[in-house]
Amino acid sequence: MATPNNDDLDFAAMMQDKLRDNYGEDAVDTSDRASDERLKEMNKKLPSWNLEPPLKFLK
């Protein structure tokens, strides 16, 4: 994976500052927790996957 350049880091810092200004300190820090909760909910809804091909296919 490519390392972020200075412009990318400046943009990320600027966006975090804007989020803090608009939504308060908690808005920036809760992104990891929110994504974890969403992933758990999505996993509950997904069917169980079986990656083995059917026996009819193997014959």
C-alpha positions in Angstrom: 0.0 0.0 0.0 1.3 3.5 -0.9 2.3 5.7 1.9 0.2 8.9 2.2 1.8 12.0 1.0 1.8 15.4 2.7 -1.3 16.6 0.9 -3.3 13.5 2.0 -2.2 14.0 5.6 -3.1 17.7 5.5 -6.5 16.9 4.0 -7.2 14.3 6.7 -6.2 16.7 9.5 -8.4 19.4 8.0 -11.4 17.1 7.8 -10.9 16.0 11.4 -10.8 19.6 12.5 -14.0 20.4 10.5 -15.7 17.4 12.1 -14.7 18.5 15.6 -15.9 22.1 14.9 -19.2 20.9 13.5 -20.0 17.9 15.7 -17.8 18.1 18.8 -14.9 16.0 19.9 -16.8 12.7 20.0 -17.6 12.7 16.3 -14.0 12.0 15.2 -13.3 9.4 17.9 -16.4 7.2 17.5 -15.9 6.2 13.8 -14.2 2.9 14.8 -16.9 1.9 17.3 -19.6 2.7 14.9 -18.1 0.6 12.1 -17.6 -2.3 14.5 -21.3 -2.1 15.5 -22.5 -2.0 11.9 -20.3 -5.0 11.0 -21.7 -7.0 13.8 -25.2 -6.2 12.7 -24.4 -7.0 9.1 -22.9 -10.4 10.1 -26.1 -11.3 11.9 -28.0 -10.8 8.7 -25.7 -12.7 6.4 -26.3 -16.4 5.6 -23.6 -18.8 6.5 -21.2 -19.4 3.6 -20.0 -22.7 2.4 -17.1 -22.4 0.0 -17.0 -26.1 -0.9 -18.3 -26.9 -4.3 -21.4 -29.2 -4.4 -20.7 -32.9 -4.7 -22.5 -33.0 -8.0 -19.9 -30.6 -9.4 -17.0 -32.7 -8.3 -18.2 -35.9 -10.0 
